[in-house]
C-alpha cells in the first residue's frame, strides 16, 4: 500500500521495511516533530492540566 508523506506529499510504501513511515525520510519526520514542538500543530480542546484541575475542584464541591 502507498501513502503520502504528511510533510512533503511524496509517495511512501507502507511496509515494515519503511523505516520512517508514514514519512518518506528522517528529515520529513523531524520537520513534523518541530511543528508539534513549536505548537504550529495542535489537537483542539482544553489543555489536560486545565481539565484535571477542574475535575479536582468538582471533587471538593461535593
Secondary structure, DSSP 8 states (H G I E B T S, - for coil): -EEE-TTT--EEE-STT-TTTTSSSHHHHHHHHHHHHTTSS--SS--HHHHHHHHHHHHHH-
